[in-house]
Amino acid sequence: MIRPSAGTGTAARVAPADAGGTALVHVPAPLVRNPGEPLDLAAVRAIRVNRSAAERRAATLPARRTVKKQWQAAWLLKAVTLMDLTTLQGDDTPANVRRLCAKARQPVRPDLLEAMGASALPIRAGAVCVYHPFVAAAVDALRGSGIPVAAVSTAFPSGLAPMATRLAEVRASVADGAAEIDMVITRGLVLRGEWQALYDEVAAVRAMCGEAHLKVILGTGELATLTNIARASWVAMQAGADFIKTSTGKESVNATLPVSLAMVRMIRAYRERSGVLVGYKPAGGIRTAKQALDYLALMKEELGDRWLAPDLFRFGASALLTDVERQLEHFVTGRYAAAHRMPMP
Amino acid sequence: MTTVAEIFSTMAYGPAPEGDAEARAWLAAHGAAFGHFVNGRFTAAGAASFETREPATGRVLARIAQGSAADVAAAVAAAGAALPAWQALSGHERARHLYALARMVQRHSRLFAVVEALDNGKSIRETRDLDVPLVARHFTHHAGWAQLLEAEFPGHEAVGVVGQVIPWNFPLLMLAWKVAPALAAGCTVVLKPAEYTSLTALLFAELAHAAGLPAGVLNIVTGDGRTGAALVEHPGVAKVAFTGSTEVGRVIRTAIAGSGKALTLELGGKSPFLVFEDADLDGAVEGVVDAIWFNQGQVCCAGSRLLVQESVHDAFVAKLRARMETLRVGGPLDKAVDMGAIVDPVQRDRIAGLVAQGEAQGATRWQPSWAVPAQGCWYPPTLFTNVETSNVIAREEIFGPVLVTMPFRTPAESVALANNTPYGLAASVWSENINLALDIAPKLKAGVVWINATNLFDAAAGFGGYRESGYGREGGREGFVEYLVPSWEKRIGRAPRVVRPAARAARSAAARSAAAPAARIAPDAGHALPGPAVDRTAKLFVGGKQARPDAGYSRVILDPQGRAIGEVGEGNRKDLRNAVEAAQAAAPGWAATSGHARAQVLYYLAENLSARADEFAGRIRAQTGAAAEDAANEVDLAVRRLFTYAAWADKHDGAIHSVPIRGVALAFHEPVGVVAAVAPADCPLLGFVSFVAPLVAAGNAVVAVPSERHPLSATDFYQVLDTSDVPAGVVNIVTGARDPLAKVLAEHDDVEAIWYHGSHEGATAVERASAGNLKRTWARWWPVDWMHAEQGEGRAYLRQAVQVKNVWIPWGE
């Protein structure tokens, strides 16, 4: 479980219970935080992903699994709780960050929840994700909600600042109350096969995070091959990543199902080897409710139901929520919905 | 009712049903009872009928007519009546019809998909996403072949009325595979669907007629195996195309032996799925899902034998078991299931029976923890480990969701295990090493090999088997040509009763040889050999050596005047056994020899034959009494023919098929292997060369039986072979009585094809005997002008000398 809010320091290895849960809400078993392990270069180099095979699986999976009616509504509500509502624009100000935080507290119109009999469910966003300068404002806006603030620190989105600068940014974000750090890796290390350097980079950030959980952004759109993506995933997990994440949202290609398949299979392999559960966050390009359902099915099929909880799965998205809300309204009313009827994030 | 809040907690899947109202309305419109579709309309649904059921529920869907011999006759008559006009259409006009059929399938795609799912029990996901789109694809593709027919296949025409019998596992798709090329070629069709799954064929015929297909061009006669038997045996049928079990394939081969009907068979399989240690194991696990749990494993090319390198065997099996736990079995109209129902309780019981036998023979069964639905006809995905090669489940086609697993140690052992089966339909190879994957693919005895993929199909790539998985291809150029016949054969009337003088002579010779032992001792009078020459005894030629006949008998060879001109060994079954063993030993090396090197050998043969032209001409004259000019001409043509195949040896290329993947399907022209060549009676040298040269050029090893009456040209020829660098065992010559020798070869399980030219009786016996291992036959009894290039050489011969292996190679990193 990712910490519900900044500053409530708990033991690193045992998570607190899901705050605000009802009898109906599945409370996941407490999560042991990934302690990391020594880099196993032989294991890294043995990793191979066949792109055509991965694409076939990714193409047929959405055709094999679909949910309808109240199942769809429930799955979409779950998706809402897994969203890292994100704003990462150059023109962000405290005002639009506060608006996003308000939406995170109440992501679905209460009348819709009531109509679905879901008013008692803890429907709130998984986190709010901002640049470092807005961490404090977001923490302030979310105080008492149990919603963590994630900061994209480490010279997002390129990551190409001096290590000392990146670590200083992490330290500052944690100090401002960020409960989660979304770091970006140096993509060139992957392209050059410098696995030890990549391991060291991630491990250094992880050490600087302290209690804050670390999501490692691989920048998959710039890693060239699924095999590179899988190897980078593995190295990041060995270096102590709590989550592995696809993209900054700034690359030309962001989260895709084949990329996700390559990454979640590494999460599975890491679990089989070390017993540790690492989270997954696809980010960028997920804009529709249908896509969100496909990702949930992917997690359920490849990793199991345990990964359908916010401590192990997040969507990095900004436009997704509105489409999900529209689909929920359609479920409630039977009429196709309009975006302007939903409070904008 | 399950509430949103509950589901929010469980995150379970719910029902996702596809509607069936339209499909049921179609059934109701026909009163849930169907006649046959003959000559553009349904016949009355008569008393002779049976029920077709919904496997998922056991409920009756409709009554289907049981076709009688009279029904079949009426349908064949309708097809025959429609044939001239259909064949007379231009390729372009037929292309318009096929295009219209493709569009028709697309317009009614969901109706087809739902009817198929109801009738067969397979999931709507598969019928919707795979079967029906491929059906449309086949008609579009073959609209193209119709359009290109005149330009691409000059000198060829439609074979005629075609009788087609298809199975229940892909009812509509198999219809498309059969009907599309037939109609494109200009054939008319009588098709019998499987009795479990007749509905989509009837729906297709009805909608095809509505789309403007002329009456009688496509006729559907429903019924069980008796109806199918009546169809394939009907004398009005010029070609039989069958997809189904190897057992029934044998019955058909036997039943129509000597009928002059062309035959293609797409039969069973026990296809291997090879996983090497450097494979993407997670990707390969999904490959297994597509291989054996696609269509509930009721797939002729199902990857049912999983061969895994020992170093990753346990890890792979663990991954596979985990994956099996997440498979979902359920109603075929549920859009979120992986597996639907088994087609019929009979089939389910057969699966269960084989599983029980497999366990009794020591294999370890594993099934996922979840249960299949209580009602309906289901079988869970099943994995066997600890399976030895002798176990019945490792050998027999189960045709269900049952996978057997065996470890292997080396690439060589993987090939040995993969080929350790009488079947040879498909194979799947998983490795990230291109060198390894492309080394293994050609070594597998399979008509289709998928690299890092499985069960990919497309109309542009041929599909069909090696060995007892049948012969002929469906899809691609290689499939389309199966519905064509050379026009010259049509002109002379390719039929059992056409007997010309030359053939009649051959027949009577055959009758003589069968009736009485050959002359062992030369008649006293009229000895044609001049004076006391050094004795020159023709022996058999086996494994590159002259061999005395096992029996220790010789037969006297007479000239046209009845004078003895020599003796040859009286070959018997043991000599053939030895010859086949020698050929088997030589075949792999010769197949691996480059086309260039094979060409060198053939040129060398021509060179050495040419140097002895006068001697060979003299021998021809002595045997046949031919005029000097004709004999010289025959030798010259034999030299030219050797040149022709030397030329072809490095040019009979395969193809790169344009299939809809990022990658290619490579259509290799592989040698068949060991081929028996029972050479024509006339043209003692040219006939022999006409059979042996194309086979050798294509990389086969040959056991040749020369002309029974005039064998001395062939026995002289082994000296030419000896001096021309032909590797030992590539050409073996056994002289003697043609038809008895041909029968032994046709029965031999290690002979992979047989070419025969001779009597109708002999050809019939060859075709009948070939049913044993379902070897390919090319048995002709109608006269062939060996002097004529159109009839005596060329692509038709090369096509018979190779089998097409399609290797699908997706790429992308």
Interface residues (C-beta under 8 A of the other chain):
Chain A: L24 V25 H26 R48 V49 N50 R51 S52 A53 A54 E55 R56 R57 T60 A63 R64 R65 T66 V67 K68 K69 Q70 W71 A73 A74 W75 L77 K78 M116 G117 A118 A120 L121 T225 L226 T227 R265 L296 K300 E301 D305 L308
Chain B: M1 T2 T3 V4 A5 E6 I7 F8 S9 T10 M11 A12 Y13 G14 P15 A16 R125 D129 D278 A279 D280 D282 G283 A284 E286 G287 D290 T326 K335 A336 V337 D338 W430 E432 N452 A453 I661 R662 G663 P810 W811 G812 E813
